[in-house]
Amino acid sequence: MHGNDLPLITALPFVVLLLVIALAPLVVPGWWHHNRNKALVSLVVAAPILLYLGSAAPELLREKSQEYLSFIVVIGALYVIAGGIHIEGSLAGTPLVNTGVLGLGAVLANLLGTTGASVLLIRPLLRANKGRKRVAHIFVFFIFIVANCGGLLTPIGDPPLLLGYLKGVPFGWTLRLWPQWLMINGALLLIFHFWDRWAFEKVEGDTYEPLRIRGGIEMLVLLAIIATILLAGNTFIILGLAVLGYFVGSDERRAQNAFTFGPIVEVAVLFAAIFATMAPVLEMLNAWAQRPDFGLTTPAHFFWASGALSSVLDNAPTYLAFAASAAGLQGVAPHGAYIGTMALNPEAGRILAAISTGAVFMGANTYIGNAPNFMVKAIAEENEVQMPSFFGFLGYSIGILGPMYIAISLIFFRT
């Protein structure tokens, strides 16, 4: 099925779904909190497209179903196993220690995913800074670094990159983005350290216990899952390892981490609808990009466009939308390993690098830009941290991240 043959109305369910995902947490947070309501919305919105593709393009529907299954199994496996790894003890919440934890998170995000690294480190960081009065900035930077910008170097790091890997991008390709990763994370850590030094006040009478990481079985299973992904292993092997890790792992450690299946159920429900409703949109964008009047042509265009949309919509579908557009510029259809085909082409690879960087980094701009952002905010507020409002957080990101985006665009994606 060619994008030019699709009626424009087939894009409407995808637009409606993304608007609901973006606005519902702000407009009806209590109602949207329940996964059954997310499932209801997903089913209602996706049903027309499922019926249409089932009759008009069954092969396209089958391809998207396989992509979804691979994606959700990998994401779910990493989430479940990371939930059984627990950090015991406490740290002194000094500027040096806090900076070290954020730096560690920037590395771990590439091994556990931004969600896994956030789950693992958020509570030790909260315990370390318990008793301090001015701490909101710590968790703002935590969202910037651990929940977003840290995960640029591997497909495991952030869902957009995993989608690229599943569509043919070599596993090690994203390592070439290390200059962008080092620039933004290094700058953020430096700014954070001096900010935290200014805000730091010593808490008298606190005692600190040595840190200990528990969850040896889970860590072995995690290594096996990563090795399987590296070897382009079968989805069922990854699923089997996740099930094994869950039942052999510790219920006690998961309870200490406040582990629940709620977040991964939310991801599974929403992404089922996203994969379905996005199928005709990708075809259309790919076709439109082949027209001479298509507005996006340079890496800088794609960096800012993918980043701007990732700020207000989930960055994974944003990545796919602009990857399909970039493929259209190269005359590549959005099927099979088409993103991998772009990665192996020097010119198209520069555009893909811009899309990857924009989608991952600018997911940090708002609470709704990436899935871990709201999770970190919620956990911090449960522990009596007064986090900024939606627009307050946006002010942080514009003031701190905005100049860095301009510098990255000029240095890496000018032409």
C-alpha positions as CSV (number, residue, x, y, z in Angstrom):
1,M,0.0,0.0,0.0
2,H,1.5,3.4,-1.1
3,G,1.0,6.5,1.1
4,N,-0.5,8.4,-1.8
5,D,-3.3,5.8,-2.0
6,L,-4.4,6.2,1.6
7,P,-7.3,8.6,2.5
8,L,-6.2,11.4,4.7
9,I,-8.9,10.5,7.3
10,T,-6.9,7.3,8.2
11,A,-4.4,9.6,10.0
12,L,-7.1,11.0,12.3
13,P,-7.1,8.2,14.9
14,F,-3.3,8.6,15.4
15,V,-3.7,12.4,15.9
16,V,-6.6,11.9,18.3
17,L,-4.6,9.3,20.2
18,L,-1.5,11.5,20.6
19,L,-3.7,14.4,21.7
20,V,-5.3,12.3,24.4
21,I,-1.9,11.0,25.6
22,A,-0.6,14.6,25.8
23,L,-3.6,16.3,27.4
24,A,-5.4,13.7,29.5
25,P,-2.6,13.7,32.3
26,L,-3.1,17.4,32.6
27,V,-6.9,17.7,32.1
28,V,-8.2,14.5,33.8
29,P,-5.3,13.1,35.8
30,G,-7.4,11.0,38.2
31,W,-9.4,9.3,35.4
32,W,-6.3,8.8,33.2
33,H,-4.4,7.2,36.1
34,H,-6.3,4.0,35.7
35,N,-4.9,1.6,33.0
36,R,-8.4,0.3,32.2
37,N,-9.3,3.8,31.0
38,K,-6.1,3.9,28.8
39,A,-7.0,0.5,27.4
40,L,-10.6,1.7,26.7
41,V,-9.3,4.8,24.8
42,S,-6.7,2.7,22.9
43,L,-9.3,0.2,21.8
44,V,-11.9,2.8,20.7
45,V,-9.3,4.9,18.8
46,A,-7.4,2.0,17.2
47,A,-10.4,-0.2,16.2
48,P,-11.3,1.6,12.9
49,I,-7.7,1.4,11.7
50,L,-7.4,-2.3,12.7
51,L,-10.6,-3.0,10.7
52,Y,-9.4,-1.0,7.7
53,L,-5.9,-2.5,7.6
54,G,-7.3,-6.0,8.2
55,S,-9.2,-5.7,5.0
56,A,-7.1,-3.4,2.8
57,A,-3.6,-4.1,3.9
58,P,-3.3,-7.3,6.0
59,E,0.5,-7.6,5.3
60,L,1.1,-4.1,6.8
61,L,-1.0,-5.0,9.8
62,R,1.0,-8.2,10.3
63,E,4.3,-6.3,10.0
64,K,3.2,-3.8,12.7
65,S,2.0,-6.5,15.0
66,Q,5.4,-8.3,14.8
67,E,7.2,-5.0,15.5
68,Y,5.0,-4.3,18.5
69,L,5.5,-7.7,19.9
70,S,9.3,-7.4,19.7
71,F,9.3,-3.9,21.1
72,I,7.1,-4.6,24.1
73,V,8.9,-7.9,25.0
74,V,12.3,-6.1,25.2
75,I,11.0,-3.1,27.1
76,G,9.0,-5.4,29.5
77,A,11.9,-7.7,30.1
78,L,14.3,-4.9,31.0
79,Y,11.7,-3.3,33.3
80,V,10.8,-6.5,35.1
81,I,14.4,-7.6,35.7
82,A,15.5,-4.1,36.8
83,G,12.6,-4.1,39.3
84,G,14.4,-6.9,41.3
85,I,17.7,-5.1,41.6
86,H,17.8,-3.1,44.9
87,I,20.3,-0.6,46.2
88,E,20.5,-0.8,50.0
89,G,22.0,1.7,52.4
90,S,22.3,5.4,52.1
91,L,24.6,8.2,50.9
92,A,25.3,11.6,52.2
93,G,23.4,14.0,49.9
94,T,26.4,16.3,49.2
95,P,26.9,18.0,45.8
96,L,29.7,15.7,44.9
97,V,27.7,12.5,45.8
98,N,24.6,13.8,44.0
99,T,26.6,14.7,40.9
100,G,28.1,11.2,41.0
101,V,24.7,9.5,41.2
102,L,23.4,11.5,38.2
103,G,26.6,10.7,36.2
104,L,26.2,7.0,37.1
105,G,22.6,7.2,35.9
106,A,23.7,8.7,32.6
107,V,25.8,5.5,32.0
108,L,23.3,3.0,33.4
109,A,20.5,4.4,31.2
110,N,22.3,2.8,28.3
111,L,22.3,-0.6,30.0
112,L,18.9,-0.6,31.8
113,G,17.0,1.9,29.7
114,T,16.0,5.3,31.0
115,T,13.0,3.8,32.9
116,G,15.1,1.0,34.5
117,A,17.9,3.4,35.5
118,S,15.3,5.9,36.9
119,V,13.6,3.1,39.0
120,L,16.9,1.9,40.3
121,L,18.4,5.3,41.4
122,I,15.5,7.5,42.3
123,R,14.9,6.1,45.8
124,P,18.6,6.1,46.9
125,L,18.8,9.7,45.8
126,L,15.7,10.6,47.7
127,R,17.1,8.9,50.9
128,A,20.5,10.6,50.4
129,N,18.8,14.1,50.4
130,K,16.1,13.5,53.0
131,G,16.1,16.4,55.4
132,R,17.4,19.0,53.0
133,K,15.1,21.9,52.2
134,R,16.0,22.8,48.7
135,V,16.0,19.6,46.6
136,A,13.6,20.1,43.7
137,H,16.4,21.0,41.3
138,I,18.0,17.6,42.0
139,F,15.1,15.7,40.6
140,V,14.6,18.2,37.7
141,F,18.2,17.4,36.6
142,F,17.5,13.7,37.3
143,I,14.8,13.9,34.7
144,F,17.0,15.7,32.3
145,I,19.9,13.3,32.6
146,V,18.9,9.9,33.8
147,A,15.3,9.8,32.4
148,N,16.3,11.2,29.0
149,C,19.7,12.5,27.8
150,G,21.7,9.7,29.3
151,G,20.1,7.0,27.1
152,L,21.5,8.0,23.7
153,L,24.3,5.5,23.3
154,T,22.5,2.2,22.9
155,P,19.2,0.9,21.5
156,I,18.4,-0.3,25.1
157,G,18.8,3.3,26.3
158,D,15.5,4.8,25.0
159,P,12.4,3.5,23.2
160,P,13.0,5.5,20.0
161,L,16.4,3.9,19.6
162,L,15.1,0.4,20.3
163,L,12.5,0.9,17.5
164,G,15.4,1.9,15.2
165,Y,17.3,-1.3,16.2
166,L,14.2,-3.4,15.5
167,K,14.0,-1.8,12.1
168,G,17.6,-2.7,11.1
169,V,19.9,-0.1,12.8
170,P,23.1,-1.9,13.9
171,F,23.3,-2.2,17.7
172,G,26.6,-0.3,17.9
173,W,25.5,2.5,15.5
174,T,24.3,4.8,18.2
175,L,27.7,4.8,19.9
176,R,28.8,7.3,17.2
177,L,26.5,9.8,19.0
178,W,28.9,9.9,21.9
179,P,30.1,13.5,21.2
180,Q,26.5,14.8,21.5
181,W,25.9,12.5,24.6
182,L,29.1,13.8,26.3
183,M,28.5,17.4,25.5
184,I,25.0,17.7,26.9
185,N,25.4,15.3,29.9
186,G,28.8,16.8,30.8
187,A,27.3,20.3,30.7
188,L,24.3,19.3,32.7
189,L,26.4,17.6,35.4
190,L,28.6,20.7,35.6
191,I,25.7,23.1,36.0
192,F,24.0,20.8,38.5
193,H,27.1,20.5,40.6
194,F,27.5,24.2,41.1
195,W,23.7,24.7,41.5
196,D,23.7,22.0,44.2
197,R,26.7,23.6,46.0
198,W,24.7,26.8,46.2
199,A,21.6,25.1,47.5
200,F,23.3,22.7,49.8
201,E,22.9,22.9,53.6
202,K,24.4,20.3,55.9
203,V,21.8,18.1,57.7
204,E,23.0,17.5,61.3
205,G,22.7,14.2,63.0
206,D,22.2,12.0,59.9
207,T,23.9,8.6,59.8
208,Y,24.7,6.8,56.6
209,E,24.9,3.1,55.9
210,P,27.3,1.6,53.3
211,L,25.7,0.9,49.9
212,R,25.1,-2.6,48.7
213,I,23.5,-3.8,45.5
214,R,21.3,-6.8,45.9
215,G,19.9,-8.9,43.1
216,G,22.7,-11.1,41.7
217,I,20.3,-13.5,40.0
218,E,18.5,-10.5,38.3
219,M,21.8,-9.1,37.2
220,L,22.8,-12.4,35.6
221,V,19.5,-12.6,33.8
222,L,19.9,-9.0,32.7
223,L,23.3,-9.7,31.1
224,A,21.7,-12.7,29.4
225,I,18.9,-10.5,28.0
226,I,21.4,-7.9,26.8
227,A,23.5,-10.6,25.1
228,T,20.4,-12.0,23.4
229,I,19.5,-8.6,22.1
230,L,23.1,-8.1,20.8
231,L,22.9,-11.3,19.0
232,A,19.5,-10.4,17.5
233,G,18.0,-13.2,19.5
234,N,14.5,-14.6,19.3
235,T,11.8,-12.6,21.0
236,F,10.7,-15.8,22.8
237,I,14.1,-16.3,24.3
238,I,14.0,-12.8,25.8
239,L,10.5,-13.4,27.1
240,G,11.6,-16.7,28.6
241,L,14.5,-15.1,30.4
242,A,12.2,-12.4,31.8
243,V,9.8,-14.9,33.1
244,L,12.7,-16.9,34.6
245,G,14.2,-13.8,36.2
246,Y,10.8,-12.8,37.7
247,F,10.0,-16.2,39.3
248,V,13.6,-16.9,40.5
249,G,14.1,-13.4,41.7
250,S,13.2,-11.9,45.0
251,D,9.7,-10.7,45.9
252,E,11.2,-8.8,48.8
253,R,13.5,-6.8,46.7
254,R,10.7,-5.9,44.3
255,A,8.6,-4.8,47.3
256,Q,11.5,-2.6,48.5
257,N,11.6,-1.0,45.0
258,A,7.8,-0.5,45.1
259,F,7.7,-2.6,41.9
260,T,4.3,-3.0,40.2
261,F,3.3,-4.1,36.7
262,G,1.3,-0.9,36.3
263,P,3.8,1.2,34.3
264,I,4.6,-1.6,31.8
265,V,0.9,-2.4,31.4
266,E,0.4,1.3,30.5
267,V,3.2,1.2,28.0
268,A,1.8,-2.1,26.4
269,V,-1.7,-0.7,26.1
270,L,-0.8,2.7,24.7
271,F,1.9,1.4,22.3
272,A,-0.5,-1.3,20.9
273,A,-2.7,1.6,19.8
274,I,0.2,3.7,18.7
275,F,1.7,1.0,16.4
276,A,-1.8,0.3,14.9
277,T,-2.8,3.9,14.3
278,M,0.6,5.0,13.1
279,A,0.8,2.5,10.3
280,P,-1.0,4.7,7.7
281,V,0.7,7.9,8.9
282,L,4.1,6.5,8.3
283,E,3.1,5.5,4.7
284,M,1.8,9.0,4.1
285,L,4.8,10.8,5.5
286,N,7.1,8.6,3.5
287,A,5.2,9.5,0.3
288,W,5.0,13.2,1.1
289,A,8.7,13.4,1.7
290,Q,9.3,12.4,-1.9
291,R,7.6,15.6,-3.1
292,P,9.8,18.6,-4.1
293,D,8.0,21.0,-1.8
294,F,8.5,18.9,1.4
295,G,9.8,21.3,4.1
296,L,12.4,19.2,5.9
297,T,15.6,18.5,4.1
298,T,18.6,19.1,6.3
299,P,19.8,17.4,9.6
300,A,19.1,20.6,11.4
301,H,15.5,20.6,10.2
302,F,15.0,17.1,11.4
303,F,16.8,17.7,14.8
304,W,14.5,20.6,15.7
305,A,11.3,19.1,14.2
306,S,11.7,15.7,15.9
307,G,12.8,17.4,19.2
308,A,9.9,19.9,19.2
309,L,7.3,17.2,18.7
310,S,9.0,14.9,21.3
311,S,8.6,17.7,23.8
312,V,4.8,17.4,23.8
313,L,4.2,13.9,22.5
314,D,6.0,10.6,23.3
315,N,9.4,10.5,21.7
316,A,9.1,6.9,20.3
317,P,6.3,7.6,17.7
318,T,7.9,10.9,17.0
319,Y,11.1,9.1,16.0
320,L,9.2,6.8,13.7
321,A,7.3,9.6,12.0
322,F,10.4,11.5,11.1
323,A,12.4,8.4,10.3
324,A,9.7,7.5,7.8
325,S,9.9,11.0,6.3
326,A,13.7,10.9,6.1
327,A,13.4,7.5,4.3
328,G,11.1,9.1,1.8
329,L,13.8,11.6,1.0
330,Q,16.0,8.7,0.1
331,G,13.3,6.9,-1.9
332,V,13.2,4.1,0.7
333,A,9.8,2.6,1.6
334,P,9.0,2.4,5.4
335,H,9.0,-1.4,5.5
336,G,11.4,-4.1,6.8
337,A,14.8,-2.8,7.9
338,Y,14.3,0.6,6.3
339,I,15.8,2.6,9.2
340,G,18.9,0.4,9.1
341,T,19.2,1.1,5.4
342,M,19.4,4.8,6.2
343,A,22.0,4.2,9.0
344,L,24.3,2.6,6.5
345,N,24.1,5.6,4.0
346,P,26.4,8.5,5.0
347,E,24.0,11.3,4.0
348,A,20.8,9.6,5.4
349,G,22.8,8.6,8.5
350,R,23.4,12.2,9.4
351,I,19.7,12.9,9.2
352,L,19.0,9.8,11.3
353,A,21.6,10.9,13.9
354,A,19.7,14.3,14.1
355,I,16.4,12.6,14.5
356,S,17.8,10.2,17.2
357,T,19.4,13.1,19.1
358,G,16.4,15.4,18.9
359,A,13.9,12.8,19.9
360,V,16.0,11.5,22.9
361,F,17.2,14.9,24.2
362,M,14.1,16.9,23.8
363,G,11.9,14.3,25.5
364,A,13.3,16.0,28.6
365,N,11.5,19.3,27.9
366,T,8.2,18.5,29.6
367,Y,6.8,15.9,31.9
368,I,5.0,14.3,29.0
369,G,7.9,14.1,26.6
370,N,9.1,10.6,27.9
371,A,7.5,8.0,30.0
372,P,9.9,8.1,33.0
373,N,9.4,11.8,33.5
374,F,6.0,11.7,35.1
375,M,7.1,8.6,37.1
376,V,10.1,10.4,38.6
377,K,7.8,13.4,39.4
378,A,5.2,11.2,41.1
379,I,7.8,9.3,43.2
380,A,9.5,12.6,44.3
381,E,6.2,14.1,45.3
382,E,5.2,11.0,47.2
383,N,8.4,11.7,49.3
384,E,7.3,15.3,50.0
385,V,9.5,16.9,47.3
386,Q,7.8,20.0,45.9
387,M,8.3,19.5,42.2
388,P,7.7,22.4,39.7
389,S,4.4,22.7,37.9
390,F,4.1,21.7,34.2
391,F,5.0,25.2,33.1
392,G,7.5,25.6,35.9
393,F,9.4,22.5,34.6
394,L,9.1,23.9,31.1
395,G,10.8,27.0,32.3
396,Y,13.7,25.0,33.7
397,S,14.1,23.1,30.3
398,I,14.0,26.3,28.2
399,G,16.5,28.1,30.4
400,I,18.9,25.2,30.9
401,L,18.5,22.9,27.9
402,G,17.5,25.4,25.2
403,P,21.0,26.9,24.8
404,M,22.5,23.4,24.7
405,Y,20.2,22.4,21.9
406,I,21.3,25.5,19.9
407,A,24.9,24.6,20.4
408,I,24.4,21.0,19.4
409,S,22.5,22.0,16.3
410,L,25.3,24.4,15.2
411,I,28.1,22.1,16.0
412,F,26.8,18.7,14.8
413,F,23.8,19.4,12.4
414,R,24.4,22.7,10.7
415,T,24.4,21.3,7.2
